[in-house]
Amino acid sequence: MQQTADSFLRLVKIMDELREQCPWDRKQTIHTLRPLTLEETYELADAITENDWKGIREELGDIMLHLLFYAKIGTEQQQFSLDEVLNGICEKLIYRHPHIYGDVTVTGEEEVKKNWEILKIKEGKTSVLGGVPVSLPAVVKATRIQEKAKQVGFEWDNREDVWKKVEEEMGELQQAIREGEQEQVTEEFGDLLFSLVNYARFLQVDAEGALELTNKKFIGRFQQMEAVAAEKGKKLTDMTLGEMDAIWNDIKRKPRSA
């Protein structure tokens, strides 16, 4: 524990020194840091997807530095101190875990999450969905919205019912396509995606993570297809869809590790 505390204080000291002595660090604001923080967060997400523990360790360090950077700027602007940030999250965690720091009894994680949302409402939140960040990627946001709605009982009973809803939305999309109203097609397509995200939750699948794995798989296979075409002295632009599809199917039949 002491070693961890020493390491944390070392980073705090370095942050203070950089803010005072480095021209680039002195120039930064919360607004100039924001896009860099988003980039670092996505780099961490990539490392997690790849199960790259070395990368995860490195990206966690980068994000930790950004957190201290914001705290430093907050202190300079006389908005809050690092102590207030740390004690604030400590107090929140203690308050929202009465089954650990109080006399509340829970039977499992679902009850913990339900109590968490109830406590947030008691803190003054006007809506269960109020805590969902506006700028979240759409698939992640859909998942969080559904998870929060579940905590107040707004949830399907079983995955079979959810799949019926998916089929219903598919039918409505097809109807909108037949009617040729593009605005309606867009709306129904969104409804279908939302239902599929809901179904993913019932399958205990991370919809965002699953889609990213598929993205990576497609990129890998497409690049293999480009390589095969190059070996034949061709470019994809010079090939027919049938020729490309034949290569694609050959690639799909290869072992998954290939």
N, C-alpha and C positions, 0 to 999 in steps of 0.2 A: 504494500500500500504506500509506504514512504517513497519507494522508488518511482511509483507512478506519480505521486504528488510532486516529486522533484522534477520529473520530466515535464509535467504540465507547467510548472512555474518557469522552467527553462524556456519553453515555447512562448509564454507570456512575456518574458524578458526580451527575447529576440524580437517579438512583435513590436514592443515598445521602442526598441533600438531602431528597427527598420522604419517605423513611422517618423522618428525624429531625424534620421540620418540619410535615408535613401530618397532621392528625388522622385522616383516612380511611386514609392509607397506613400510619400507625403501628399502626392497629387490625388490619390484615390478618394472617392466618395462612395456612399452606399449605392448610388445609381451606377457608377462606373464598375463597381464590383459585381452588381447583380448578374449581368450576362456571363461573367467569368465563373460565378458560383454555380449557375445553371449548367455550364459546360463541365465543371468538376463533378457535379452530381450525376450527370449522364455518364461520365467516365467511370464513376463508381458503379453505376448500374450495369455498364458493359462488363466490368470486371466480375461482378456478381454473376451475370449471365454465363460467363465463361468459367466460373468456379476458379478464377485466378486469384488465389489467396495472397500472393505477393502483390498483385495489382490492387487488391482490396486494401491491404495495409497501406500502400502508398497513397491511394486516393482518399482514404480516411484521414491521413495526415494533412493532405491538401485542404480538405473540407474543414478540418479542425482549425487550420490557420485562418480560413475565411471567417469562421465563427468568431475567433478572437479579434479579427480585423474589424468586424462590425461592432463588437463590444468596445473596442478601442475608440472608434469613431463616435459611438454613442456617449462614451465618457467625455470626449472632447466637446461634444455638442451639449453637454450637461443634460442629457436625456435619461441616462441610466449608467450604472457601473457594472463591471464584470461580476462583482459580488451579488448585485441585485439579479442579474441574469441567472446565476447559478442557484442562489437561494430561492428564486422564483420557481424554477423547475422542481427543486427539491420539495417545496411546500405543495406544489400542484400534485406531484406524484404521491405524497403522503396523504393528501386529502382525497384523491381519487382511488386510493387503494385501502379503503377502510377494512377490508378483509385481511389486510396485513398489519396495518397500523391502528386498527380499531377493533370493535367487537362484532363486525358484520361477518356472517357465514355465507359462503358461496359453494355451489355444487360443481362448477366447471367454468371454462373460459367464456361461454356464451353469457352466463350470468354476470361475469366480470365486465364484459363489454356493455351489457344492458345497464348495469349500475353506473358505468362510466358516463354514458349518455344522460342518465337521470341527474347525475351530479353536475354535469355541464349546464343543464337547464337551470338547476338551482343557482348556479353561478351568475345567471343573468342572460344566458343565451336565449334568444327569442324563437329559434327554430332548431330542430335536430339537424337539419341540413346546413345550418349557418356556418359550420366550421369547415365545409368543403372548399378548398382553395379554388378561386375562379380560374386561375391559370394552369390547373392540372391538365395533362393530356386527356383527351376525351374518354379513352377506354379506361384509364385509371379513375377518372372522375366518376364514370358510370358505376364502376365497382364500389367506390366509396359511398356514393349516394345510396346504392342498394343496401350496403352493409349497415349504414346508419338507419335507414328506414326499417330494417329488420329489427333493430333494437327496441322499437316501439310496437312490434307485432305486425307491421305491414310487410308480410312475407308469404309466399306460396307455401303450402303444406309439404309438397314433395316435388321431385324433379320431373315426374311424369306430367304434372300440371303445368310446369314451366315449359316443357317441350310442346305441349298443346298450344301455349301462348306463342311460341316461336312459329309453329305451323300457321297459326292464325295471322301473325304478322306477315309471313311469307305470302299468304293468300291476298292480303290487303295490298302488298307491294305489287303483286302480279296484276291486280285489278287496276291500280293506279297507272301501271305501265300500259295496260290496254286502253285506258282512257286518255293517255297521252298528256296528262298534266304534270309538267316537270317539277313544279313546286310540291305537288302532292307526292310524286315519286321520291323526291328528296326526303320528305317528312317520313314516309313509310319505310324507306331504307334505314333511316335513323332509328325508327321504332324497332326494326328487325335486329339491328346491331345491339341495341339496348337489351332486347330479349335474349340474344345469344350470350351477352356478357352475364346476364342473370343465370342462364343455364350453366355457364362455366363455373359460377360460384357453387351451384348445387353439385357439380362434378368435382369440386375442390380443385379447380384449375385456375391458375392466375391468367386471366384473359390477356393482359398486356404482355406478360412473359411468354405465353404460348405464341402470340402473334410475332413477337420479336424472334423467337426461335425459328418460326417459319420464314421470316424475313432473311435470317442468316442462312437458312437452308437453301432458299431460292437464290440468294447471291452466290453461294458456293457452287450450286449446280449450273447457274448461268455462266459463271466464269470458267467452269470445266467445259461447258459447251463451246465457249469462245476458243479455249485452248485446243479442243478437238478439231474445230473448224480450221484453226490456224495450221494444225498439223497436216491438214488436207490442202493447204494452200488457198483457203477461202476465207472470206469475211462473212459475218452473219447477214450483212446487208445484201450479199450476192446469192444467198440461199433462199429456197422456198420454205414456207412454213412447215411443209411435210418433211423436208430434209432436217430442219432444226428439231422438229418433234421426234424424229427417229433417234437423233443423238441424245436428246433429253431423256427419252425412255431407256436408252442404254445406260445412261448415267444413273437413273433411278434404280435400275436393277443391280447396280454395284452394291457391295456391302456398305452399310451405313457409315462405317469408319473410313471408307475410301474417300 
